[in-house]
Amino acid sequence: MKEYFERLKYKKISPLIGKILDKLFLTNFSRIGLNFYHYYNQNDYSFNENEYCLIAVPKTGGWSFRIYTEKYNLPFYIFKKKALHNPVSINCSPAKFKYVTILRNPIDRVFSHYQMSKRMNEVVSSRGLINYLRASKDVRNLYCQYYSGLIDEFVDERIFNIAVKNLKCFDTIINFENYNSDVNKFLKKFNVSTTIKIHENKSQYKKMTNNEFEAIKLYNYWDLKLYNQILKEKI
């Protein structure tokens, strides 16, 4: 009964009220209850040192990657309700625990997120990209939030430095541009070999304009800086 009311409250009522507020104020409140219900954006979990933990920032190919961790029963930590999108845990430092992530060009990631929001007819994306960038925290320096573990915080140099320091300690960073080869290389650690193209959830959308590119760049200064630094030093 408790689970039923929780589902009703956070999966039905909260998004409904959120959608009303979104229409009135061009916000993204409708996602908050759903994220809470699905146990997304949690940074207080704990897992064992012999387990791996996938940090799957939205729109980086995390769903496809998890298909293979489950198919081959790899030793990955399973979040509550099998949640996928959670940041680094404050309780488990990357210096001591094994984290895996997929790093995609931040501009492409944000544009993909925007296109997904439009396909879902979310109010927050109905007035164009710039208003979406203003209203949705998921498209403003989300890498720095996820890799620092300080989710929902305003990203500054301190949070950026924490994110970079943590990311440099990750066990594995998969380059989205080399998705299949990098994932296959990771699977070989567990004596798993496959020639199948792994990224199974690709979406097609229109080409980004120069104005859209520049807008995303303006709102994602710290993520771009992190991406370029890690690409140069780690991957």
Short mmCIF file of the C-alpha atoms (twelve columns), coordinates in Angstrom:
data_MODEL
# 
_entry.id   MODEL 
# 
loop_
_atom_site.group_PDB 
_atom_site.id 
_atom_site.type_symbol 
_atom_site.label_atom_id 
_atom_site.label_alt_id 
_atom_site.label_comp_id 
_atom_site.label_asym_id 
_atom_site.label_seq_id 
_atom_site.Cartn_x 
_atom_site.Cartn_y 
_atom_site.Cartn_z 
_atom_site.pdbx_PDB_model_num 
ATOM 1   C CA . MET A 1   0.000  0.000   0.000   1 
ATOM 2   C CA . LYS A 2   2.836  2.391   0.875   1 
ATOM 3   C CA . GLU A 3   4.480  1.712   -2.485  1 
ATOM 4   C CA . TYR A 4   1.169  2.370   -4.268  1 
ATOM 5   C CA . PHE A 5   0.779  5.805   -2.638  1 
ATOM 6   C CA . GLU A 6   4.413  6.627   -3.336  1 
ATOM 7   C CA . ARG A 7   3.892  5.776   -7.003  1 
ATOM 8   C CA . LEU A 8   0.672  7.801   -7.095  1 
ATOM 9   C CA . LYS A 9   2.295  10.799  -5.403  1 
ATOM 10  C CA . TYR A 10  5.582  11.014  -7.312  1 
ATOM 11  C CA . LYS A 11  4.725  9.398   -10.641 1 
ATOM 12  C CA . LYS A 12  1.220  10.816  -11.174 1 
ATOM 13  C CA . ILE A 13  0.312  13.737  -8.925  1 
ATOM 14  C CA . SER A 14  3.714  15.441  -8.723  1 
ATOM 15  C CA . PRO A 15  4.307  15.450  -12.513 1 
ATOM 16  C CA . LEU A 16  0.744  16.677  -13.091 1 
ATOM 17  C CA . ILE A 17  1.178  19.625  -10.728 1 
ATOM 18  C CA . GLY A 18  4.644  20.168  -12.176 1 
ATOM 19  C CA . LYS A 19  3.258  20.390  -15.705 1 
ATOM 20  C CA . ILE A 20  0.793  23.057  -14.596 1 
ATOM 21  C CA . LEU A 21  3.624  25.069  -13.024 1 
ATOM 22  C CA . ASP A 22  5.775  24.492  -16.126 1 
ATOM 23  C CA . LYS A 23  3.070  25.990  -18.339 1 
ATOM 24  C CA . LEU A 24  2.677  28.983  -16.042 1 
ATOM 25  C CA . PHE A 25  6.347  29.733  -15.396 1 
ATOM 26  C CA . LEU A 26  8.309  27.850  -18.105 1 
ATOM 27  C CA . THR A 27  10.043 25.652  -15.538 1 
ATOM 28  C CA . ASN A 28  11.016 21.991  -15.344 1 
ATOM 29  C CA . PHE A 29  9.218  21.027  -12.105 1 
ATOM 30  C CA . SER A 30  7.444  18.086  -13.736 1 
ATOM 31  C CA . ARG A 31  10.724 16.142  -13.767 1 
ATOM 32  C CA . ILE A 32  11.509 16.584  -10.077 1 
ATOM 33  C CA . GLY A 33  8.874  14.178  -8.757  1 
ATOM 34  C CA . LEU A 34  9.694  11.606  -11.448 1 
ATOM 35  C CA . ASN A 35  13.407 11.809  -10.650 1 
ATOM 36  C CA . PHE A 36  12.650 11.321  -6.963  1 
ATOM 37  C CA . TYR A 37  10.394 8.342   -7.698  1 
ATOM 38  C CA . HIS A 38  12.985 6.678   -9.957  1 
ATOM 39  C CA . TYR A 39  15.823 7.346   -7.493  1 
ATOM 40  C CA . TYR A 40  17.698 9.522   -9.982  1 
ATOM 41  C CA . ASN A 41  20.289 12.108  -8.906  1 
ATOM 42  C CA . GLN A 42  21.132 10.359  -5.629  1 
ATOM 43  C CA . ASN A 43  24.604 11.069  -4.222  1 
ATOM 44  C CA . ASP A 44  24.468 9.234   -0.877  1 
ATOM 45  C CA . TYR A 45  24.579 5.571   -1.923  1 
ATOM 46  C CA . SER A 46  27.284 3.077   -0.916  1 
ATOM 47  C CA . PHE A 47  28.730 0.088   -2.755  1 
ATOM 48  C CA . ASN A 48  31.528 -2.429  -2.262  1 
ATOM 49  C CA . GLU A 49  35.121 -1.846  -3.353  1 
ATOM 50  C CA . ASN A 50  35.024 -4.966  -5.532  1 
ATOM 51  C CA . GLU A 51  32.029 -3.637  -7.485  1 
ATOM 52  C CA . TYR A 52  31.966 -1.218  -10.400 1 
ATOM 53  C CA . CYS A 53  29.615 1.741   -10.474 1 
ATOM 54  C CA . LEU A 54  28.339 3.253   -13.717 1 
ATOM 55  C CA . ILE A 55  27.971 7.034   -13.726 1 
ATOM 56  C CA . ALA A 56  25.627 7.489   -16.670 1 
ATOM 57  C CA . VAL A 57  25.062 11.146  -17.421 1 
ATOM 58  C CA . PRO A 58  21.843 11.433  -19.488 1 
ATOM 59  C CA . LYS A 59  22.249 11.110  -23.275 1 
ATOM 60  C CA . THR A 60  25.679 9.466   -23.205 1 
ATOM 61  C CA . GLY A 61  24.732 5.881   -24.103 1 
ATOM 62  C CA . GLY A 62  24.278 4.561   -20.578 1 
ATOM 63  C CA . TRP A 63  21.221 2.433   -21.378 1 
ATOM 64  C CA . SER A 64  23.049 0.544   -24.111 1 
ATOM 65  C CA . PHE A 65  26.072 0.004   -21.880 1 
ATOM 66  C CA . ARG A 66  23.951 -1.377  -19.053 1 
ATOM 67  C CA . ILE A 67  22.350 -3.915  -21.395 1 
ATOM 68  C CA . TYR A 68  25.758 -5.582  -21.673 1 
ATOM 69  C CA . THR A 69  26.656 -5.349  -17.984 1 
ATOM 70  C CA . GLU A 70  23.413 -7.200  -17.253 1 
ATOM 71  C CA . LYS A 71  23.685 -9.634  -20.158 1 
ATOM 72  C CA . TYR A 72  27.110 -10.831 -19.002 1 
ATOM 73  C CA . ASN A 73  26.372 -10.472 -15.284 1 
ATOM 74  C CA . LEU A 74  29.273 -8.104  -14.703 1 
ATOM 75  C CA . PRO A 75  29.979 -6.982  -11.120 1 
ATOM 76  C CA . PHE A 76  28.224 -3.613  -11.247 1 
ATOM 77  C CA . TYR A 77  26.445 -1.951  -8.366  1 
ATOM 78  C CA . ILE A 78  22.667 -1.906  -8.875  1 
ATOM 79  C CA . PHE A 79  20.934 1.261   -7.734  1 
ATOM 80  C CA . LYS A 80  17.545 1.209   -6.045  1 
ATOM 81  C CA . LYS A 81  14.800 0.601   -8.629  1 
ATOM 82  C CA . LYS A 82  17.650 -0.043  -11.105 1 
ATOM 83  C CA . ALA A 83  18.049 3.717   -11.475 1 
ATOM 84  C CA . LEU A 84  20.497 4.740   -14.172 1 
ATOM 85  C CA . HIS A 85  21.232 8.449   -13.780 1 
ATOM 86  C CA . ASN A 86  23.112 9.106   -10.550 1 
ATOM 87  C CA . PRO A 87  26.243 11.150  -9.787  1 
ATOM 88  C CA . VAL A 88  29.362 10.111  -7.908  1 
ATOM 89  C CA . SER A 89  28.533 9.202   -4.317  1 
ATOM 90  C CA . ILE A 90  29.771 11.455  -1.532  1 
ATOM 91  C CA . ASN A 91  30.223 8.231   0.475   1 
ATOM 92  C CA . CYS A 92  32.469 6.467   -2.080  1 
ATOM 93  C CA . SER A 93  35.476 8.419   -3.291  1 
ATOM 94  C CA . PRO A 94  36.700 7.593   -6.836  1 
ATOM 95  C CA . ALA A 95  40.173 7.389   -5.310  1 
ATOM 96  C CA . LYS A 96  39.092 4.200   -3.532  1 
ATOM 97  C CA . PHE A 97  36.128 2.891   -5.528  1 
ATOM 98  C CA . LYS A 98  35.778 1.762   -9.140  1 
ATOM 99  C CA . TYR A 99  33.709 4.083   -11.296 1 
ATOM 100 C CA . VAL A 100 32.984 3.793   -15.015 1 
ATOM 101 C CA . THR A 101 31.513 6.497   -17.230 1 
ATOM 102 C CA . ILE A 102 30.892 7.473   -20.850 1 
ATOM 103 C CA . LEU A 103 32.123 10.893  -21.908 1 
ATOM 104 C CA . ARG A 104 30.411 12.603  -24.832 1 
ATOM 105 C CA . ASN A 105 31.058 16.019  -26.327 1 
ATOM 106 C CA . PRO A 106 28.971 18.287  -24.031 1 
ATOM 107 C CA . ILE A 107 27.506 20.267  -26.915 1 
ATOM 108 C CA . ASP A 108 26.253 17.107  -28.638 1 
ATOM 109 C CA . ARG A 109 24.959 15.744  -25.331 1 
ATOM 110 C CA . VAL A 110 22.984 18.903  -24.558 1 
ATOM 111 C CA . PHE A 111 21.556 19.145  -28.074 1 
ATOM 112 C CA . SER A 112 20.457 15.504  -27.875 1 
ATOM 113 C CA . HIS A 113 18.822 16.187  -24.508 1 
ATOM 114 C CA . TYR A 114 16.978 19.161  -25.992 1 
ATOM 115 C CA . GLN A 115 15.721 17.089  -28.930 1 
ATOM 116 C CA . MET A 116 14.502 14.388  -26.536 1 
ATOM 117 C CA . SER A 117 12.599 16.986  -24.526 1 
ATOM 118 C CA . LYS A 118 10.944 18.258  -27.701 1 
ATOM 119 C CA . ARG A 119 9.928  14.720  -28.733 1 
ATOM 120 C CA . MET A 120 8.362  14.261  -25.297 1 
ATOM 121 C CA . ASN A 121 6.454  17.543  -25.748 1 
ATOM 122 C CA . GLU A 122 7.831  18.969  -22.516 1 
ATOM 123 C CA . VAL A 123 6.746  22.546  -21.921 1 
ATOM 124 C CA . VAL A 124 10.253 23.596  -20.914 1 
ATOM 125 C CA . SER A 125 11.548 23.052  -24.474 1 
ATOM 126 C CA . SER A 126 8.515  24.487  -26.268 1 
ATOM 127 C CA . ARG A 127 9.947  28.002  -26.567 1 
ATOM 128 C CA . GLY A 128 13.264 27.139  -28.133 1 
ATOM 129 C CA . LEU A 129 16.752 26.140  -27.092 1 
ATOM 130 C CA . ILE A 130 17.840 29.267  -25.231 1 
ATOM 131 C CA . ASN A 131 14.810 29.218  -22.939 1 
ATOM 132 C CA . TYR A 132 15.417 25.499  -22.415 1 
ATOM 133 C CA . LEU A 133 19.022 26.198  -21.416 1 
ATOM 134 C CA . ARG A 134 17.825 28.802  -18.946 1 
ATOM 135 C CA . ALA A 135 15.137 26.613  -17.391 1 
ATOM 136 C CA . SER A 136 16.658 23.120  -17.239 1 
ATOM 137 C CA . LYS A 137 19.609 22.263  -15.009 1 
ATOM 138 C CA . ASP A 138 20.147 19.045  -16.983 1 
ATOM 139 C CA . VAL A 139 21.683 21.041  -19.824 1 
ATOM 140 C CA . ARG A 140 23.956 23.364  -17.839 1 
ATOM 141 C CA . ASN A 141 27.322 21.917  -16.809 1 
ATOM 142 C CA . LEU A 142 25.826 18.565  -15.800 1 
ATOM 143 C CA . TYR A 143 29.151 16.721  -16.118 1 
ATOM 144 C CA . CYS A 144 30.646 18.847  -13.358 1 
ATOM 145 C CA . GLN A 145 27.625 18.182  -11.145 1 
ATOM 146 C CA . TYR A 146 27.715 14.412  -11.750 1 
ATOM 147 C CA . TYR A 147 31.467 13.901  -11.441 1 
ATOM 148 C CA . SER A 148 31.855 16.125  -8.382  1 
ATOM 149 C CA . GLY A 149 28.856 14.470  -6.723  1 
ATOM 150 C CA . LEU A 150 27.429 17.927  -6.006  1 
ATOM 151 C CA . ILE A 151 24.210 17.557  -7.937  1 
ATOM 152 C CA . ASP A 152 21.914 20.585  -8.322  1 
ATOM 153 C CA . GLU A 153 24.682 22.955  -7.231  1 
ATOM 154 C CA . PHE A 154 25.750 26.029  -9.182  1 
ATOM 155 C CA . VAL A 155 28.987 25.049  -10.905 1 
ATOM 156 C CA . ASP A 156 32.025 27.199  -10.178 1 
ATOM 157 C CA . GLU A 157 35.780 26.627  -10.228 1 
ATOM 158 C CA . ARG A 158 35.687 24.685  -6.947  1 
ATOM 159 C CA . ILE A 159 33.126 22.192  -8.243  1 
ATOM 160 C CA . PHE A 160 34.926 21.982  -11.581 1 
ATOM 161 C CA . ASN A 161 38.197 21.079  -9.831  1 
ATOM 162 C CA . ILE A 162 36.502 18.413  -7.709  1 
ATOM 163 C CA . ALA A 163 34.917 16.911  -10.841 1 
ATOM 164 C CA . VAL A 164 38.225 16.809  -12.722 1 
ATOM 165 C CA . LYS A 165 40.062 15.317  -9.736  1 
ATOM 166 C CA . ASN A 166 37.410 12.609  -9.351  1 
ATOM 167 C CA . LEU A 167 37.236 11.823  -13.050 1 
ATOM 168 C CA . LYS A 168 41.003 11.324  -13.258 1 
ATOM 169 C CA . CYS A 169 40.604 8.552   -10.661 1 
ATOM 170 C CA . PHE A 170 37.888 6.679   -12.582 1 
ATOM 171 C CA . ASP A 171 38.658 3.080   -13.430 1 
ATOM 172 C CA . THR A 172 37.366 3.473   -17.012 1 
ATOM 173 C CA . ILE A 173 36.293 6.408   -19.180 1 
ATOM 174 C CA . ILE A 174 34.622 5.405   -22.430 1 
ATOM 175 C CA . ASN A 175 34.899 7.917   -25.255 1 
ATOM 176 C CA . PHE A 176 31.473 8.273   -26.870 1 
ATOM 177 C CA . GLU A 177 33.170 8.929   -30.222 1 
ATOM 178 C CA . ASN A 178 34.769 5.461   -29.993 1 
ATOM 179 C CA . TYR A 179 31.815 3.882   -28.228 1 
ATOM 180 C CA . ASN A 180 31.892 0.365   -29.685 1 
ATOM 181 C CA . SER A 181 35.653 -0.137  -29.568 1 
ATOM 182 C CA . ASP A 182 35.983 1.304   -26.055 1 
ATOM 183 C CA . VAL A 183 33.088 -0.750  -24.668 1 
ATOM 184 C CA . ASN A 184 34.443 -3.905  -26.278 1 
ATOM 185 C CA . LYS A 185 37.838 -3.146  -24.759 1 
ATOM 186 C CA . PHE A 186 36.194 -2.849  -21.340 1 
ATOM 187 C CA . LEU A 187 34.263 -6.096  -21.803 1 
ATOM 188 C CA . LYS A 188 37.511 -7.929  -22.560 1 
ATOM 189 C CA . LYS A 189 38.526 -7.317  -18.947 1 
ATOM 190 C CA . PHE A 190 35.902 -9.933  -18.133 1 
ATOM 191 C CA . ASN A 191 36.797 -12.238 -21.031 1 
ATOM 192 C CA . VAL A 192 33.747 -11.081 -22.981 1 
ATOM 193 C CA . SER A 193 34.208 -10.694 -26.719 1 
ATOM 194 C CA . THR A 194 31.598 -9.349  -29.128 1 
ATOM 195 C CA . THR A 195 31.597 -7.770  -32.581 1 
ATOM 196 C CA . ILE A 196 28.021 -6.472  -32.301 1 
ATOM 197 C CA . LYS A 197 27.499 -2.735  -32.546 1 
ATOM 198 C CA . ILE A 198 26.671 -1.920  -28.980 1 
ATOM 199 C CA . HIS A 199 25.002 1.497   -28.967 1 
ATOM 200 C CA . GLU A 200 21.433 0.342   -29.536 1 
ATOM 201 C CA . ASN A 201 19.480 3.451   -28.532 1 
ATOM 202 C CA . LYS A 202 20.587 6.037   -31.078 1 
ATOM 203 C CA . SER A 203 18.206 8.843   -31.951 1 
ATOM 204 C CA . GLN A 204 17.965 10.798  -35.187 1 
ATOM 205 C CA . TYR A 205 17.352 14.523  -35.179 1 
ATOM 206 C CA . LYS A 206 17.984 17.615  -37.252 1 
ATOM 207 C CA . LYS A 207 21.415 19.146  -37.628 1 
ATOM 208 C CA . MET A 208 22.454 21.746  -35.069 1 
ATOM 209 C CA . THR A 209 22.643 25.344  -36.311 1 
ATOM 210 C CA . ASN A 210 25.576 27.655  -35.584 1 
ATOM 211 C CA . ASN A 211 23.405 29.745  -33.263 1 
ATOM 212 C CA . GLU A 212 22.367 26.641  -31.323 1 
ATOM 213 C CA . PHE A 213 26.003 25.544  -31.075 1 
ATOM 214 C CA . GLU A 214 27.081 28.911  -29.670 1 
ATOM 215 C CA . ALA A 215 24.178 29.054  -27.206 1 
ATOM 216 C CA . ILE A 216 25.005 25.627  -25.767 1 
ATOM 217 C CA . LYS A 217 28.674 26.604  -25.586 1 
ATOM 218 C CA . LEU A 218 27.840 29.730  -23.567 1 
ATOM 219 C CA . TYR A 219 25.805 27.805  -21.005 1 
ATOM 220 C CA . ASN A 220 28.293 24.918  -20.645 1 
ATOM 221 C CA . TYR A 221 31.645 26.602  -20.136 1 
ATOM 222 C CA . TRP A 222 32.774 24.349  -17.290 1 
ATOM 223 C CA . ASP A 223 31.658 21.091  -18.924 1 
ATOM 224 C CA . LEU A 224 33.508 21.965  -22.121 1 
ATOM 225 C CA . LYS A 225 36.621 22.796  -20.137 1 
ATOM 226 C CA . LEU A 226 36.365 19.475  -18.282 1 
ATOM 227 C CA . TYR A 227 35.751 17.510  -21.479 1 
ATOM 228 C CA . ASN A 228 38.712 19.011  -23.308 1 
ATOM 229 C CA . GLN A 229 41.040 18.525  -20.349 1 
ATOM 230 C CA . ILE A 230 40.060 14.888  -19.748 1 
ATOM 231 C CA . LEU A 231 40.115 14.135  -23.477 1 
ATOM 232 C CA . LYS A 232 43.664 15.426  -23.624 1 
ATOM 233 C CA . GLU A 233 45.010 13.876  -20.423 1 
ATOM 234 C CA . LYS A 234 43.009 10.736  -19.673 1 
ATOM 235 C CA . ILE A 235 41.305 9.199   -22.702 1 
# 
